[in-house]
Amino acid sequence: MAYLLVKALHIALMLFWVAGMVVQGFVLAAATKLPGPALPQELTRLRLLRKWERLLTTPAMVGALASGVYLASSAGWFGSGWLSVKLALVLGLAAVHGMQAGRLRRLAEASGEGNEAGRARLLPVVLVVPVLIVLLVVVKPF
């Protein structure tokens, strides 16, 4: 019973984490199109998104990682090939989350320029990697 509750919690936390990252990705992609520094109205929205990131998205990531380690260890999956690939993808997603959070912080503090185009290309990663993770968990191909 405890395993199933932790599994449900893990799925819910993953949904919050990935949803927060998708919203951040879209906002950051839109910020690259700003002709100059953000206006006060835009800064207010960026600060609100940053608060959401600190209060929900980041704690959801930490909780998802912790519950995932519990699930993998209680099921005896460590050492499985599919789990190793999944963990690499999850760590990559966590790194992207850190990059997005940093860029969001810089923009919300009005010290960031709206033209960091290279980092705006992370949105496809945020959309594709969770799908690959789910496929690995469900299919367990190796």
MDTraj code that builds the backbone (N, CA, C; nanometers):
import mdtraj as md
import numpy as np

residues = "MET ALA TYR LEU LEU VAL LYS ALA LEU HIS ILE ALA LEU MET LEU PHE TRP VAL ALA GLY MET VAL VAL GLN GLY PHE VAL LEU ALA ALA ALA THR LYS LEU PRO GLY PRO ALA LEU PRO GLN GLU LEU THR ARG LEU ARG LEU LEU ARG LYS TRP GLU ARG LEU LEU THR THR PRO ALA MET VAL GLY ALA LEU ALA SER GLY VAL TYR LEU ALA SER SER ALA GLY TRP PHE GLY SER GLY TRP LEU SER VAL LYS LEU ALA LEU VAL LEU GLY LEU ALA ALA VAL HIS GLY MET GLN ALA GLY ARG LEU ARG ARG LEU ALA GLU ALA SER GLY GLU GLY ASN GLU ALA GLY ARG ALA ARG LEU LEU PRO VAL VAL LEU VAL VAL PRO VAL LEU ILE VAL LEU LEU VAL VAL VAL LYS PRO PHE".split()
xyz = np.array([
    [0.0827, -0.1203, 0.0000],
    [0.0000, 0.0000, 0.0000],
    [0.0866, 0.1260, 0.0000],
    [0.1942, 0.1261, 0.0816],
    [0.2818, 0.2429, 0.0869],
    [0.3463, 0.2672, -0.0495],
    [0.3859, 0.1595, -0.1177],
    [0.4468, 0.1720, -0.2491],
    [0.3521, 0.2430, -0.3451],
    [0.2251, 0.2030, -0.3452],
    [0.1273, 0.2638, -0.4364],
    [0.1025, 0.4107, -0.4034],
    [0.1022, 0.4450, -0.2751],
    [0.0843, 0.5853, -0.2367],
    [0.2040, 0.6693, -0.2805],
    [0.3228, 0.6172, -0.2616],
    [0.4427, 0.6898, -0.3050],
    [0.4449, 0.7006, -0.4573],
    [0.4011, 0.5969, -0.5250],
    [0.3954, 0.6002, -0.6718],
    [0.2975, 0.7075, -0.7199],
    [0.1814, 0.7162, -0.6565],
    [0.0841, 0.8198, -0.6925],
    [0.1404, 0.9590, -0.6641],
    [0.2075, 0.9737, -0.5500],
    [0.2700, 1.1014, -0.5155],
    [0.3777, 1.1363, -0.6180],
    [0.4563, 1.0387, -0.6572],
    [0.5625, 1.0596, -0.7560],
    [0.5044, 1.1099, -0.8887],
    [0.3979, 1.0492, -0.9331],
    [0.3350, 1.0900, -1.0599],
    [0.2800, 1.2320, -1.0487],
    [0.2141, 1.2640, -0.9368],
    [0.1596, 1.3991, -0.9175],
    [0.2725, 1.5031, -0.9140],
    [0.3801, 1.4714, -0.8425],
    [0.4921, 1.5647, -0.8344],
    [0.5583, 1.5842, -0.9703],
    [0.5687, 1.4773, -1.0484],
    [0.6244, 1.4891, -1.1827],
    [0.5373, 1.5793, -1.2705],
    [0.4060, 1.5655, -1.2558],
    [0.3162, 1.6511, -1.3339],
    [0.3366, 1.7982, -1.2992],
    [0.3465, 1.8295, -1.1691],
    [0.3680, 1.9680, -1.1274],
    [0.5026, 2.0196, -1.1773],
    [0.6054, 1.9358, -1.1659],
    [0.7391, 1.9772, -1.2079],
    [0.7425, 2.0060, -1.3586],
    [0.6955, 1.9124, -1.4377],
    [0.7019, 1.9288, -1.5833],
    [0.6093, 2.0413, -1.6295],
    [0.4913, 2.0530, -1.5700],
    [0.4007, 2.1624, -1.6076],
    [0.4655, 2.2978, -1.5790],
    [0.5303, 2.3097, -1.4640],
    [0.5994, 2.4343, -1.4314],
    [0.7103, 2.4647, -1.5294],
    [0.7838, 2.3605, -1.5704],
    [0.8911, 2.3807, -1.6670],
    [0.8384, 2.4193, -1.8048],
    [0.7252, 2.3644, -1.8435],
    [0.6665, 2.3993, -1.9729],
    [0.6240, 2.5462, -1.9733],
    [0.5590, 2.5901, -1.8661],
    [0.5184, 2.7305, -1.8566],
    [0.6422, 2.8205, -1.8608],
    [0.7438, 2.7848, -1.7830],
    [0.8677, 2.8633, -1.7849],
    [0.9267, 2.8681, -1.9253],
    [0.9270, 2.7547, -1.9926],
    [0.9829, 2.7487, -2.1271],
    [0.9122, 2.8416, -2.2238],
    [0.7794, 2.8435, -2.2168],
    [0.7034, 2.9321, -2.3058],
    [0.7274, 3.0784, -2.2719],
    [0.7309, 3.1110, -2.1442],
    [0.7553, 3.2493, -2.1030],
    [0.8952, 3.2938, -2.1440],
    [0.9933, 3.2083, -2.1225],
    [1.1295, 3.2438, -2.1602],
    [1.1454, 3.2551, -2.3117],
    [1.0771, 3.1692, -2.3851],
    [1.0819, 3.1795, -2.5318],
    [1.0197, 3.3112, -2.5772],
    [0.9106, 3.3515, -2.5131],
    [0.8471, 3.4788, -2.5474],
    [0.9367, 3.5958, -2.5082],
    [1.0112, 3.5813, -2.3986],
    [1.0990, 3.6892, -2.3527],
    [1.2110, 3.7166, -2.4515],
    [1.2479, 3.6182, -2.5314],
    [1.3535, 3.6412, -2.6307],
    [1.3070, 3.7362, -2.7395],
    [1.1766, 3.7540, -2.7517],
    [1.1223, 3.8403, -2.8557],
    [1.1036, 3.9838, -2.8079],
    [1.1349, 4.0097, -2.6793],
    [1.1222, 4.1459, -2.6287],
    [1.2251, 4.2355, -2.6982],
    [1.1831, 4.3552, -2.7415],
    [1.2771, 4.4433, -2.8105],
    [1.3816, 4.5045, -2.7171],
    [1.3571, 4.5022, -2.5891],
    [1.4503, 4.5608, -2.4921],
    [1.4220, 4.5024, -2.3556],
    [1.4625, 4.5721, -2.2503],
    [1.4342, 4.5248, -2.1147],
    [1.2837, 4.5153, -2.0901],
    [1.2454, 4.4280, -1.9989],
    [1.1041, 4.4075, -1.9688],
    [1.0422, 4.5326, -1.9080],
    [0.9176, 4.5589, -1.9440],
    [0.8421, 4.6703, -1.8877],
    [0.7957, 4.6339, -1.7471],
    [0.7533, 4.7317, -1.6663],
    [0.7089, 4.7020, -1.5298],
    [0.5985, 4.5967, -1.5225],
    [0.5044, 4.6008, -1.6153],
    [0.3966, 4.5006, -1.6192],
    [0.4526, 4.3606, -1.6445],
    [0.5455, 4.3523, -1.7367],
    [0.6081, 4.2233, -1.7667],
    [0.6926, 4.1748, -1.6497],
    [0.7617, 4.2670, -1.5828],
    [0.8421, 4.2304, -1.4661],
    [0.7547, 4.1738, -1.3548],
    [0.6366, 4.2311, -1.3364],
    [0.5444, 4.1806, -1.2345],
    [0.5054, 4.0367, -1.2645],
    [0.4767, 4.0074, -1.3890],
    [0.4412, 3.8698, -1.4276],
    [0.5603, 3.7755, -1.4133],
    [0.6776, 3.8215, -1.4503],
    [0.7977, 3.7387, -1.4358],
    [0.8259, 3.7081, -1.2885],
    [0.8073, 3.8075, -1.2028],
    [0.8287, 3.7853, -1.0594],
    [0.7260, 3.6886, -1.0028],
    [0.6033, 3.6955, -1.0510],
    [0.4996, 3.6013, -1.0074],
    [0.5351, 3.4596, -1.0520],
    [0.5809, 3.4447, -1.1749],
    [0.6228, 3.3125, -1.2233],
    [0.7438, 3.2620, -1.1449],
    [0.8339, 3.3521, -1.1103],
    [0.9508, 3.3119, -1.0304],
    [0.9077, 3.2634, -0.8920],
    [0.8109, 3.3310, -0.8333],
    [0.7588, 3.2877, -0.7026],
    [0.6945, 3.1493, -0.7154],
    [0.6183, 3.1288, -0.8218],
    [0.5557, 2.9980, -0.8474],
    [0.6637, 2.8906, -0.8627],
    [0.7709, 2.9264, -0.9311],
    [0.8808, 2.8321, -0.9519],
    [0.9449, 2.7930, -0.8188],
    [0.9668, 2.8914, -0.7326],
    [1.0310, 2.8638, -0.6034],
    [0.9393, 2.7888, -0.5078],
    [0.8081, 2.8160, -0.5132],
    [0.7152, 2.7557, -0.4170],
    [0.6554, 2.6232, -0.4627],
    [0.6511, 2.5976, -0.5932],
    [0.5878, 2.4746, -0.6405],
    [0.6774, 2.3918, -0.7326],
    [0.7310, 2.4533, -0.8359],
    [0.8044, 2.3758, -0.9355],
    [0.9307, 2.3114, -0.8770],
    [1.0122, 2.3886, -0.8071],
    [1.1347, 2.3318, -0.7498],
    [1.1057, 2.2296, -0.6403],
    [1.0142, 2.2582, -0.5446],
    [0.9825, 2.1535, -0.4463],
    [0.9241, 2.0274, -0.5105],
    [0.8474, 2.0430, -0.6179],
    [0.7937, 1.9259, -0.6874],
    [0.9067, 1.8447, -0.7488],
    [1.0080, 1.9119, -0.8024],
    [1.1228, 1.8408, -0.8585],
    [1.1949, 1.7617, -0.7494],
    [1.2209, 1.8258, -0.6372],
    [1.2921, 1.7590, -0.5270],
    [1.2103, 1.6398, -0.4764],
    [1.0801, 1.6594, -0.4597],
    [0.9936, 1.5504, -0.4136],
    [0.9863, 1.4361, -0.5136],
    [0.9822, 1.4707, -0.6424],
    [0.9782, 1.3673, -0.7461],
    [1.1074, 1.2866, -0.7472],
    [1.2202, 1.3546, -0.7314],
    [1.3479, 1.2839, -0.7278],
    [1.3548, 1.1919, -0.6061],
    [1.3136, 1.2423, -0.4903],
    [1.3195, 1.1619, -0.3673],
    [1.2256, 1.0421, -0.3752],
    [1.1033, 1.0658, -0.4207],
    [1.0081, 0.9540, -0.4293],
    [1.0512, 0.8547, -0.5366],
    [1.1135, 0.9020, -0.6433],
    [1.1628, 0.8127, -0.7473],
    [1.2741, 0.7221, -0.6974],
    [1.3637, 0.7766, -0.6165],
    [1.4701, 0.6949, -0.5581],
    [1.4095, 0.5886, -0.4664],
    [1.3086, 0.6279, -0.3880],
    [1.2424, 0.5310, -0.3000],
    [1.1780, 0.4193, -0.3820],
    [1.1063, 0.4561, -0.4871],
    [1.0390, 0.3558, -0.5698],
    [1.1390, 0.2609, -0.6351],
    [1.2469, 0.3169, -0.6896],
    [1.3469, 0.2338, -0.7577],
    [1.4168, 0.1397, -0.6604],
    [1.4459, 0.1890, -0.5412],
    [1.5157, 0.1030, -0.4448],
    [1.4225, -0.0025, -0.3861],
    [1.2979, 0.0330, -0.3608],
    [1.2054, -0.0665, -0.3045],
    [1.1665, -0.1726, -0.4065],
    [1.1730, -0.1399, -0.5352],
    [1.1402, -0.2380, -0.6387],
    [1.2641, -0.3136, -0.6867],
    [1.3819, -0.2720, -0.6426],
    [1.5039, -0.3411, -0.6834],
    [1.5429, -0.3144, -0.8268],
    [1.5159, -0.1933, -0.8763],
    [1.5439, -0.1622, -1.0163],
    [1.6830, -0.1077, -1.0406],
    [1.7550, -0.0688, -0.9356],
    [1.8888, -0.0139, -0.9586],
    [1.9752, -0.1201, -1.0247],
    [2.0441, -0.0805, -1.1284],
    [2.1231, -0.1745, -1.2070],
    [2.0553, -0.2099, -1.3382],
    [1.9250, -0.1794, -1.3510],
    [1.8536, -0.2046, -1.4767],
    [1.8963, -0.1004, -1.5805],
    [1.9102, -0.1456, -1.7035],
    [1.9514, -0.0551, -1.8101],
    [1.8536, 0.0578, -1.8337],
    [1.7246, 0.0253, -1.8355],
    [1.6242, 0.1283, -1.8620],
    [1.6252, 0.2339, -1.7525],
    [1.6500, 0.1925, -1.6270],
    [1.6507, 0.2895, -1.5175],
    [1.7731, 0.3803, -1.5282],
    [1.8851, 0.3258, -1.5719],
    [2.0048, 0.4084, -1.5893],
    [1.9810, 0.5168, -1.6943],
    [1.9179, 0.4793, -1.8044],
    [1.8863, 0.5776, -1.9087],
    [1.7857, 0.6792, -1.8550],
    [1.6861, 0.6306, -1.7820],
    [1.5855, 0.7206, -1.7250],
    [1.6506, 0.8202, -1.6296],
    [1.7394, 0.7724, -1.5441],
    [1.8065, 0.8614, -1.4488],
    [1.8893, 0.9671, -1.5212],
    [1.9554, 0.9290, -1.6299],
    [2.0314, 1.0270, -1.7082],
    [1.9382, 1.1337, -1.7662],
    [1.8236, 1.0904, -1.8170],
    [1.7265, 1.1863, -1.8707],
    [1.6704, 1.2763, -1.7611],
    [1.6419, 1.2183, -1.6449],
    [1.5884, 1.2972, -1.5324],
    [1.6915, 1.4002, -1.4870],
    [1.8182, 1.3604, -1.4771],
    [1.9222, 1.4555, -1.4373],
    [1.9393, 1.5647, -1.5425],
    [1.9266, 1.5291, -1.6687],
    [1.9291, 1.6306, -1.7743],
    [1.8134, 1.7269, -1.7627],
    [1.6957, 1.6747, -1.7318],
    [1.5779, 1.7602, -1.7127],
    [1.5966, 1.8511, -1.5919],
    [1.6573, 1.8004, -1.4860],
    [1.6849, 1.8830, -1.3689],
    [1.7849, 1.9943, -1.4037],
    [1.8823, 1.9638, -1.4879],
    [1.9776, 2.0661, -1.5310],
    [1.9078, 2.1745, -1.6128],
    [1.8186, 2.1342, -1.7021],
    [1.7422, 2.2313, -1.7807],
    [1.6572, 2.3173, -1.6874],
    [1.5986, 2.2541, -1.5864],
    [1.5199, 2.3297, -1.4883],
    [1.6056, 2.4360, -1.4208],
    [1.7277, 2.3994, -1.3842],
    [1.8175, 2.4966, -1.3230],
    [1.8506, 2.6120, -1.4161],
    [1.8742, 2.5818, -1.5434],
    [1.9030, 2.6873, -1.6411],
    [1.7830, 2.7799, -1.6585],
    [1.6633, 2.7208, -1.6661],
    [1.5433, 2.8020, -1.6804],
    [1.5210, 2.8893, -1.5572],
    [1.5379, 2.8312, -1.4388],
    [1.5166, 2.9071, -1.3153],
    [1.6156, 3.0225, -1.3057],
    [1.7397, 2.9994, -1.3441],
    [1.8387, 3.1064, -1.3423],
    [1.8056, 3.2177, -1.4395],
    [1.7649, 3.1797, -1.5563],
    [1.7290, 3.2817, -1.6568],
    [1.6052, 3.3589, -1.6134],
    [1.5093, 3.2890, -1.5560],
    [1.3890, 3.3552, -1.5050],
    [1.4263, 3.4539, -1.3946],
    [1.5170, 3.4139, -1.3061],
    [1.5616, 3.5027, -1.1984],
    [1.6262, 3.6280, -1.2558],
    [1.7145, 3.6113, -1.3546],
    [1.7805, 3.7276, -1.4147],
    [1.6811, 3.8211, -1.4812],
    [1.5840, 3.7635, -1.5510],
    [1.4837, 3.8475, -1.6171],
    [1.3954, 3.9182, -1.5150],
    [1.3568, 3.8490, -1.4083],
    [1.2695, 3.9093, -1.3073],
    [1.3408, 4.0198, -1.2308],
    [1.4722, 4.0106, -1.2209],
    [1.5490, 4.1154, -1.1545],
    [1.5821, 4.2286, -1.2504],
    [1.5343, 4.2195, -1.3724],
    [1.5525, 4.3211, -1.4765],
    [1.6984, 4.3382, -1.5169],
    [1.7823, 4.2376, -1.4838],
    [1.9217, 4.2465, -1.5259],
    [1.9472, 4.1623, -1.6499],
    [1.8478, 4.0857, -1.6897],
    [1.8652, 4.0004, -1.8068],
    [1.8195, 4.0699, -1.9327],
    [1.8877, 4.0432, -2.0395],
    [1.8467, 4.0953, -2.1690],
    [1.7447, 3.9992, -2.2296],
    [1.6603, 4.0492, -2.3137],
    [1.5579, 3.9668, -2.3749],
    [1.6034, 3.8938, -2.4984],
    [1.7338, 3.8820, -2.5204],
    [1.7796, 3.8240, -2.6462],
    [1.8719, 3.7044, -2.6269],
    [1.8582, 3.6288, -2.5203],
    [1.9377, 3.5081, -2.5002],
    [1.8729, 3.3928, -2.5769],
    [1.8839, 3.3961, -2.7084],
    [1.8099, 3.3042, -2.7937],
    [1.8500, 3.1586, -2.7764],
    [1.9751, 3.1320, -2.7472],
    [2.0204, 2.9940, -2.7363],
    [1.9471, 2.9160, -2.6293],
    [1.9184, 2.9791, -2.5195],
    [1.8525, 2.9090, -2.4100],
    [1.7033, 2.8909, -2.4350],
    [1.6461, 2.9683, -2.5233],
    [1.5042, 2.9535, -2.5547],
    [1.4789, 2.8225, -2.6279],
    [1.5822, 2.7625, -2.6813],
    [1.5674, 2.6381, -2.7557],
    [1.5551, 2.5166, -2.6652],
    [1.5496, 2.5377, -2.5352],
    [1.5360, 2.4269, -2.4412],
    [1.3919, 2.3776, -2.4303],
    [1.2965, 2.4537, -2.4788],
    [1.1565, 2.4123, -2.4691],
    [1.1305, 2.2762, -2.5333],
    [1.1847, 2.2453, -2.6512],
    [1.1626, 2.1109, -2.7056],
    [1.2150, 2.0000, -2.6142],
    [1.3250, 2.0268, -2.5445],
    [1.3793, 1.9287, -2.4493],
    [1.2774, 1.9045, -2.3390],
    [1.2178, 2.0122, -2.2887],
    [1.1193, 2.0018, -2.1806],
    [0.9951, 1.9258, -2.2270],
    [0.9647, 1.9328, -2.3540],
    [0.8465, 1.8640, -2.4062],
    [0.8745, 1.7183, -2.4423],
    [0.9950, 1.6870, -2.4895],
    [1.0256, 1.5526, -2.5391],
    [1.0782, 1.4594, -2.4293],
    [1.1653, 1.5088, -2.3434],
    [1.2288, 1.4227, -2.2433],
    [1.1273, 1.3555, -2.1505],
    [1.0255, 1.4263, -2.0985],
    [0.9276, 1.3556, -2.0145],
    [0.8555, 1.2420, -2.0876],
    [0.8305, 1.2591, -2.2156],
    [0.7665, 1.1528, -2.2934],
    [0.8587, 1.0319, -2.3014],
    [0.9873, 1.0553, -2.3250],
    [1.0841, 0.9451, -2.3290],
    [1.0926, 0.8744, -2.1936],
    [1.0883, 0.9525, -2.0859],
    [1.0935, 0.8940, -1.9516],
    [0.9730, 0.8049, -1.9277],
    [0.8554, 0.8521, -1.9632],
    [0.7347, 0.7714, -1.9458],
    [0.7423, 0.6442, -2.0277],
    [0.7903, 0.6533, -2.1519],
    [0.8046, 0.5330, -2.2348],
    [0.8993, 0.4321, -2.1706],
    [1.0100, 0.4801, -2.1170],
    [1.1049, 0.3891, -2.0508],
    [1.0417, 0.3208, -1.9306],
    [0.9659, 0.3963, -1.8517],
    [0.9042, 0.3395, -1.7305],
    [0.7978, 0.2377, -1.7659],
    [0.7189, 0.2659, -1.8661],
    [0.6091, 0.1763, -1.9006],
    [0.6590, 0.0525, -1.9744],
    [0.7475, 0.0707, -2.0703],
    [0.7913, -0.0415, -2.1536],
    [0.9059, -0.1201, -2.0908],
    [0.9946, -0.0515, -2.0172],
    [1.1131, -0.1137, -1.9576],
    [1.1842, -0.2013, -2.0612],
    [1.2337, -0.1399, -2.1702],
    [1.2836, -0.2185, -2.2839],
    [1.4103, -0.2995, -2.2591],
    [1.4901, -0.2647, -2.1613],
    [1.6161, -0.3363, -2.1385],
    [1.6548, -0.3281, -1.9933],
])
top = md.Topology()
chain = top.add_chain()
for i, resn in enumerate(residues, 1):
    res = top.add_residue(resn, chain, resSeq=i)
    for name in ("N", "CA", "C"):
        top.add_atom(name, md.element.get_by_symbol(name[0]), res)
traj = md.Trajectory(xyz[None], top)
